[in-house]
Every structure is written in C-alpha cells, then in structure tokens.
Amino acid sequence: MNNFKLNNRFFALVFLLIGLNANAETMPYNVYEAQSLSLKLANDGTGIIKNVYCPDCGFSTVKITKDSKATANSVAVNILDARSRAGKSAMVSFNPETREVQYIRWQEEQ
C-alpha cells in the first residue's frame, strides 16, 4: 500500500512535468515546486504566494496579478481555482525581476 502511494505521487509529478508548457512563460522566469502552496488570493484574482524559494533572488514572496494564469491537469482554469491548492503541491513560474507570477500549475489527484 505504501509503495502504491509513493508510485502514485511519482507518476503525478511526472505527468505534471510533462504537462508543463514551457513556451507559455515569457523570459525571464523561474519555476518553483511548492510542496505546500501558501497563497492568499482576493476575489479580483490578485494576491501573493509566500515561501517561494528562489536562489539569488533575495525574496520569498511573489505577486499574483491580473495577468497570472492557472492550469489544472494541463487545462486552463480560472486563477481563483488556485485557492483549492492552498496547502497542497503546485508549480509556480514567476518573473524574478518583477516578482510576478506567470502560471500556477497542478495535477489533480485521482
């Protein structure tokens, strides 16, 4: 049972990485894999993500703007759907110069 759970998470990560569309981001960008996404998101679709690790950036918080997008299972979803990922894993790509989030991506567990 424990081995099955480990394999399931491994394959979820593999599918997440396969599903990433790296061409969607604009340069420059960094990608951070959050094991426990710490985000605050207002009803207008703006907010912040805390505890983002970025080597050589000097910050740990990035901004969610009206231009930020979200995908679940490689399908575009409303950015407000990212609220469901609070405390769960997700990939966050952001511009290290402006600290603005470009994409939040995740795979729904099945």
Phi and psi restraints in degrees (value plus and minus 20) as a CYANA .aco file:
   2 ASN   PHI     -84.0   -44.0
   2 ASN   PSI     -59.1   -19.1
   3 ASN   PHI     -85.1   -45.1
   3 ASN   PSI     -58.8   -18.8
   4 PHE   PHI     -81.5   -41.5
   4 PHE   PSI     -63.2   -23.2
   5 LYS   PHI     -84.2   -44.2
   5 LYS   PSI     -61.6   -21.6
   6 LEU   PHI     -84.0   -44.0
   6 LEU   PSI     -65.5   -25.5
   7 ASN   PHI     -82.5   -42.5
   7 ASN   PSI     -60.3   -20.3
   8 ASN   PHI     -80.7   -40.7
   8 ASN   PSI     -64.6   -24.6
   9 ARG   PHI     -87.3   -47.3
   9 ARG   PSI     -58.6   -18.6
  10 PHE   PHI     -81.2   -41.2
  10 PHE   PSI     -68.1   -28.1
  11 PHE   PHI     -87.0   -47.0
  11 PHE   PSI     -53.6   -13.6
  12 ALA   PHI     -82.6   -42.6
  12 ALA   PSI     -62.0   -22.0
  13 LEU   PHI     -85.6   -45.6
  13 LEU   PSI     -62.4   -22.4
  14 VAL   PHI     -81.4   -41.4
  14 VAL   PSI     -65.6   -25.6
  15 PHE   PHI     -85.4   -45.4
  15 PHE   PSI     -54.7   -14.7
  16 LEU   PHI     -83.4   -43.4
  16 LEU   PSI     -65.7   -25.7
  17 LEU   PHI     -86.6   -46.6
  17 LEU   PSI     -57.4   -17.4
  18 ILE   PHI     -86.3   -46.3
  18 ILE   PSI     -57.5   -17.5
  19 GLY   PHI     -95.9   -55.9
  19 GLY   PSI     -31.0     9.0
  20 LEU   PHI     -87.7   -47.7
  20 LEU   PSI     111.2   151.2
  21 ASN   PHI    -123.0   -83.0
  21 ASN   PSI      69.8   109.8
  22 ALA   PHI     -83.0   -43.0
  22 ALA   PSI     -41.5    -1.5
  23 ASN   PHI     -93.0   -53.0
  23 ASN   PSI     -33.5     6.5
  24 ALA   PHI     -93.8   -53.8
  24 ALA   PSI     -52.1   -12.1
  25 GLU   PHI     -95.0   -55.0
  25 GLU   PSI     133.8   173.8
  26 THR   PHI    -125.8   -85.8
  26 THR   PSI     123.8   163.8
  27 MET   PHI     -91.4   -51.4
  27 MET   PSI     127.5   167.5
  28 PRO   PHI    -101.9   -61.9
  28 PRO   PSI     136.5   176.5
  29 TYR   PHI    -171.8  -131.8
  29 TYR   PSI     131.8   171.8
  30 ASN   PHI    -138.9   -98.9
  30 ASN   PSI     131.2   171.2
  31 VAL   PHI    -137.6   -97.6
  31 VAL   PSI     111.4   151.4
  32 TYR   PHI    -142.0  -102.0
  32 TYR   PSI     110.2   150.2
  33 GLU   PHI    -118.3   -78.3
  33 GLU   PSI      88.0   128.0
  34 ALA   PHI    -107.5   -67.5
  34 ALA   PSI     105.6   145.6
  35 GLN   PHI     -98.2   -58.2
  35 GLN   PSI     -50.2   -10.2
  36 SER   PHI    -160.7  -120.7
  36 SER   PSI      72.9   112.9
  37 LEU   PHI     -84.0   -44.0
  37 LEU   PSI     104.3   144.3
  38 SER   PHI    -130.2   -90.2
  38 SER   PSI      74.6   114.6
  39 LEU   PHI    -148.6  -108.6
  39 LEU   PSI     132.8   172.8
  40 LYS   PHI    -145.4  -105.4
  40 LYS   PSI     104.6   144.6
  41 LEU   PHI    -153.4  -113.4
  41 LEU   PSI     101.0   141.0
  42 ALA   PHI    -100.7   -60.7
  42 ALA   PSI     147.1   187.1
  43 ASN   PHI     -85.4   -45.4
  43 ASN   PSI     -39.6     0.4
  44 ASP   PHI    -106.1   -66.1
  44 ASP   PSI     -17.1    22.9
  45 GLY   PHI      67.7   107.7
  45 GLY   PSI     -10.4    29.6
  46 THR   PHI    -128.8   -88.8
  46 THR   PSI     138.4   178.4
  47 GLY   PHI     151.1   191.1
  47 GLY   PSI    -176.0  -136.0
  48 ILE   PHI    -160.2  -120.2
  48 ILE   PSI     137.8   177.8
  49 ILE   PHI    -143.3  -103.3
  49 ILE   PSI     105.4   145.4
  50 LYS   PHI    -118.0   -78.0
  50 LYS   PSI     145.0   185.0
  51 ASN   PHI      41.3    81.3
  51 ASN   PSI      18.7    58.7
  52 VAL   PHI    -107.2   -67.2
  52 VAL   PSI     103.6   143.6
  53 TYR   PHI    -108.2   -68.2
  53 TYR   PSI     103.1   143.1
  54 CYS   PHI    -159.9  -119.9
  54 CYS   PSI      85.2   125.2
  55 PRO   PHI     -82.0   -42.0
  55 PRO   PSI     116.8   156.8
  56 ASP   PHI      47.6    87.6
  56 ASP   PSI      -6.7    33.3
  57 CYS   PHI    -114.2   -74.2
  57 CYS   PSI     -56.1   -16.1
  58 GLY   PHI      61.6   101.6
  58 GLY   PSI      -3.2    36.8
  59 PHE   PHI    -164.8  -124.8
  59 PHE   PSI     143.5   183.5
  60 SER   PHI    -153.1  -113.1
  60 SER   PSI     -10.5    29.5
  61 THR   PHI    -147.0  -107.0
  61 THR   PSI     114.1   154.1
  62 VAL   PHI    -140.8  -100.8
  62 VAL   PSI     137.6   177.6
  63 LYS   PHI    -121.6   -81.6
  63 LYS   PSI     113.9   153.9
  64 ILE   PHI    -113.0   -73.0
  64 ILE   PSI     103.7   143.7
  65 THR   PHI    -133.6   -93.6
  65 THR   PSI     158.6   198.6
  66 LYS   PHI     -85.8   -45.8
  66 LYS   PSI     -40.1    -0.1
  67 ASP   PHI    -107.0   -67.0
  67 ASP   PSI     -29.4    10.6
  68 SER   PHI     -87.9   -47.9
  68 SER   PSI     125.6   165.6
  69 LYS   PHI    -146.0  -106.0
  69 LYS   PSI     144.7   184.7
  70 ALA   PHI    -157.6  -117.6
  70 ALA   PSI     126.2   166.2
  71 THR   PHI    -154.8  -114.8
  71 THR   PSI     120.1   160.1
  72 ALA   PHI    -142.3  -102.3
  72 ALA   PSI     106.2   146.2
  73 ASN   PHI      34.5    74.5
  73 ASN   PSI      18.3    58.3
  74 SER   PHI      46.8    86.8
  74 SER   PSI      -1.4    38.6
  75 VAL   PHI    -139.0   -99.0
  75 VAL   PSI     113.1   153.1
  76 ALA   PHI     -81.1   -41.1
  76 ALA   PSI     114.2   154.2
  77 VAL   PHI    -152.8  -112.8
  77 VAL   PSI     148.0   188.0
  78 ASN   PHI     -85.5   -45.5
  78 ASN   PSI     119.3   159.3
  79 ILE   PHI     -77.9   -37.9
  79 ILE   PSI     -48.7    -8.7
  80 LEU   PHI     -85.6   -45.6
  80 LEU   PSI     -41.1    -1.1
  81 ASP   PHI     -86.4   -46.4
  81 ASP   PSI     -37.6     2.4
  82 ALA   PHI     -85.0   -45.0
  82 ALA   PSI     -38.6     1.4
  83 ARG   PHI     -78.1   -38.1
  83 ARG   PSI     -52.2   -12.2
  84 SER   PHI     -88.1   -48.1
  84 SER   PSI     -33.2     6.8
  85 ARG   PHI    -113.2   -73.2
  85 ARG   PSI     -21.0    19.0
  86 ALA   PHI     -76.6   -36.6
  86 ALA   PSI     106.2   146.2
  87 GLY   PHI      61.7   101.7
  87 GLY   PSI     -19.4    20.6
  88 LYS   PHI    -137.8   -97.8
  88 LYS   PSI     155.5   195.5
  89 SER   PHI     -98.5   -58.5
  89 SER   PSI     127.6   167.6
  90 ALA   PHI    -185.5  -145.5
  90 ALA   PSI     137.3   177.3
  91 MET   PHI    -122.0   -82.0
  91 MET   PSI     113.2   153.2
  92 VAL   PHI    -142.4  -102.4
  92 VAL   PSI     100.7   140.7
  93 SER   PHI    -127.2   -87.2
  93 SER   PSI     116.9   156.9
  94 PHE   PHI    -167.0  -127.0
  94 PHE   PSI     138.9   178.9
  95 ASN   PHI    -105.6   -65.6
  95 ASN   PSI      97.7   137.7
  96 PRO   PHI     -90.2   -50.2
  96 PRO   PSI     -37.9     2.1
  97 GLU   PHI    -101.1   -61.1
  97 GLU   PSI     -60.0   -20.0
  98 THR   PHI    -121.3   -81.3
  98 THR   PSI     -33.1     6.9
  99 ARG   PHI      45.0    85.0
  99 ARG   PSI       2.1    42.1
 100 GLU   PHI    -115.6   -75.6
 100 GLU   PSI     114.2   154.2
 101 VAL   PHI     -92.1   -52.1
 101 VAL   PSI     112.4   152.4
 102 GLN   PHI    -116.3   -76.3
 102 GLN   PSI     -66.0   -26.0
 103 TYR   PHI    -162.2  -122.2
 103 TYR   PSI     126.7   166.7
 104 ILE   PHI    -140.3  -100.3
 104 ILE   PSI     104.0   144.0
 105 ARG   PHI    -146.1  -106.1
 105 ARG   PSI     125.5   165.5
 106 TRP   PHI    -176.5  -136.5
 106 TRP   PSI     140.6   180.6
 107 GLN   PHI    -129.0   -89.0
 107 GLN   PSI     108.9   148.9
 108 GLU   PHI     -93.1   -53.1
 108 GLU   PSI     114.5   154.5
 109 GLU   PHI     -96.3   -56.3
 109 GLU   PSI     118.2   158.2
